């Protein structure tokens, strides 16, 4: 379906972001890759505020940040289990070169690896029943990104995309039957769905822009995603069938990992609009944009 972005007037503007600008001499660090717990009370995220990218957890309003991991290397892409007792994440801690998927208790204890592969395995997400984990992998810098599924224990790994294009950042439908992801199989990044076994691939919207990093709303009526449709990287939302696309942000900088709150009323993402990365939350219509984490966030 060919889709044209519909203009959308929102409070998430450059002027709105400037209220969260960095003060002269303020400390600079990056907060990013944030996800809510299923009950909406906590957020797990990545920060290099202590000098190395590590996994942190904080309250939903950005208060009480606590560091969970303390290993060299770039720990990233944390994901809560539904009961909030476990966190998936990726890390190169095994040898400093290959990135694997790990699971730990939500207080940072009992860390154990789920993969041990050459190359990169990361961006993990639990299935709704938590029996499976979907993730992306690449076996070398000269290979394409592929999507894989394994049991929650790390066993029975199955690669479900062929490696003819870069397929990335998969997320589950609420019934666990389909996956949402983005791929450059047409030459530009576009958003697709497929069955959990890799079959029945469907493009959500055919556009001339780069559309990427998407997630379904809790009721699966909407999809939030990153797009450069108007010339800059911004957060957009569309109906699940690819229609009625609306731009929610109008700011410079790279946007990362937009996700819905569990109640579907808010959207969270990270950006580096005017300095180091910060985490923002806004209403689902783009209004009431505010920084909740990052240097000088308030």
Secondary structure, DSSP 4 states (H G I P E B T S, - for coil): -B--PBP---S-BHHHHHTTPPPTT-----EEEEEE-TTSSEEEEEE-TTSS-EEEEEETTS-S-EE----SS--EEEEE-TTSSEEEEEE-TTTSSSBEEEEEETTS-S-EES---SSEEEEEEE-TTSSEEEEEEESSTTS--EEEEEETTS-S-EE-S-SSS-EEEEEE-TTSSEEEEEE-TTSS-EEEEEETTS-S-EES-B-SS-EEEEEE-TTSSEEEEEE-TTSS-EEEEEETTS-S-EE--B-SS-EEEEEE-TTSSEEEEEE-TTSS-EEEEEETTS-S-EEEESTT--
